[in-house]
């Protein structure tokens, strides 16, 4: 790998999600050399992951290759790797990719490694209830959802059919609402007529949350509208309900009146919590910064780490002003960090504190129905859904992805089809495999880099 | 699962590829009940698998859900399952799917289980050199191909770069030629400008075959045209070259002059041989039929098993008249078996011997170049390529798949993009996982069904 000229200011960006990518792009015309390090080859458009999980879109459309996106930015390069360590004194980042370990020097560092699913300490839930944060998650869920119907068709007793056709979504934020709505559409519309022994519309779809309403970040009117629509679609919404245990045959919950109840289900998805990437704790340990309860790094108002003005933490990994871990926060904070770096390099006044511009929130419920709020404006129904489509198309990177996504939406929303129903062996065995592979890679890493790995 | 009325003739079809699917469809208006048993939920359009492996198409477009295809055929039902045994005396099929074991009675049976990759006895090659017969294969290859370029970008020595950028395709039939051509296009065109340390066009792409020309089933003029084009694209075509060993760092070959040579490569794909699904040997063992060297069942002229006129073997699993394992043979033999069954049920004269109508062969080499032959007519270049596109679109099942495939072709062939470059953890760890999962499932099966499993 060629060395970069030391004359130019070197920026290293960790992560190829919204925060990292938009930080890199914001530096396109600045006198800096940018290296983006990511553990995926692709930039993931998370808001549409649920459409991969339910067969509307292929993973390719929401996960374009990062280096293809940045091809036209000469001062940027992309390297595949998993960050092992950050040395904030020597100003280097060490990462491992494809069997190679590399140490990169930086003048400025933007840590945008994001967040993963949180099981609130019950990590063993993950094997039975995939989250919705990565392409692997979505593909695994897709396999489980579609084979659940196959299982029901093969079942010989009504109890087996019922258990196979019971779907549970834990977490009634936008992701959970979207998944529940889509499974209801699969059951009631898409799969109708395809089976001979079962009626897919007899599926039970449960949406659970410990909160007292769905979509807690939204205005209560929109929560109510969403809940009504979900119920009309046959989704059983259970609020003030807490999950205490979970395994391959179902879950145990505590109901609003305090009773313990068992729900039998073989297809459970977890959309209930997020926790920061472990890099958050690493950066905090190295810099003395604090982390919040989710592991996010508490930053200064300009998104830099207190005492380390050249190190920035943005997006889902950042804890600032109680900002939520949503796409707009990641985009804007990433851009803010980049503008700050650029200003310093050019000798311009720095932008100062990061001021988040809330451009609103949206969540889709079903075909032709969504909720959206921007300031005091609230939209529901078809208008909200059209707005949702428009905004998501706008932010989807890549012209060709937009075209194919539009086409798939026409197919799935106007038509009734799903073009992505292939189920591979990879998907079914994914969870245990990935865990096993990651564990042995982690053990190996501990062995290799014992001196520099964080405590 | 509901029992079917015993009044109607019951047809069981094993396999959802070309042979099985077209057999089922041919029986749509007959007085029979058809059950299609398949171990995948999808019908796989194999000829376009190489486009999944190289990022042009998503797996969904070439693998639509079988039960969606057959939704409108009331006398057909689809069940997911892996066939464990066929009892030709009792006329039952036993299969396991999603934890359930089912035994189905039949009046007629069509075995269309297809073929898999053959490593000519060297099954350990499979871990390092995926084949091209399933969606899992294609996705795994896609992951390996795209991460090979990532590895090269990270490499620190020229030797590492060279090894990462050496791609070997074993087998110069249509599949191998198509793969080699596509990787050359990736290296020379698609990925150009996306890397900073390497030039993808410096990739070495080798296409090996023990035969003395590429595309052996084609006319020698077309073989020569293909070889010329491949060489112009920078593909190193090595004929009369036999692979004797293969591992994670390369392969050992015997060159035309008898010398042994080592080729260093970390990305090897195997398109060199096919062997019949093990169900072929099972059926042969149960019926006393013979199998050929590839494990295919030698059938009577009407595709039935000698001595068992109600059992048919079609497609890649069938050995008849030296017919090759190509899509048209599978389609036509599947339809012939169905017509024979239908005639008997209706009391009509049976069609008699299966007469294959050779509708020609085609193989694509690169963008705008293919070869095609129909009888004495031979086409090359752009005309052949246009014909190839047209024919494949025609046979791709599902209107929406055709539309999205056309769109992706426009993107990849007119434009230079690939919309499907996502690499997931599932893909990378797939091979060892699937093997391990299949092995434990196989062991479990041996344990469960010890009395009925074939020798």
Interface residues (C-beta under 8 A of the other chain):
Chain A: X1 X2 X40 X41 X42 X55 X58 X59 X60 X61 X63 X64 X65 X67 X68 X70 X71 X72 X77 X78 X79 X80 X81 X97 X98 X99 X100 X102 X134 X135 X136 X139 X140 X146 X147 X150 X151 X153 X154 X155 X156 X160 X193 X194 X195 X196 X197 X400 X401 X403 X404 X407 X408 X411 X415 X417 X418 X419 X420 X421 X422 X423 X424 X425 X426 X427 X428 X429 X430 X433 X434 X437 X438
Chain B: X1 X2 X40 X41 X42 X55 X58 X59 X60 X61 X63 X64 X65 X67 X68 X71 X72 X77 X78 X79 X80 X81 X97 X98 X99 X100 X102 X134 X135 X136 X139 X140 X146 X147 X150 X151 X153 X154 X155 X156 X160 X193 X194 X195 X196 X197 X398 X400 X401 X403 X404 X407 X408 X411 X415 X417 X418 X419 X420 X421 X422 X423 X424 X425 X426 X427 X428 X429 X430 X432 X433 X434 X437 X438
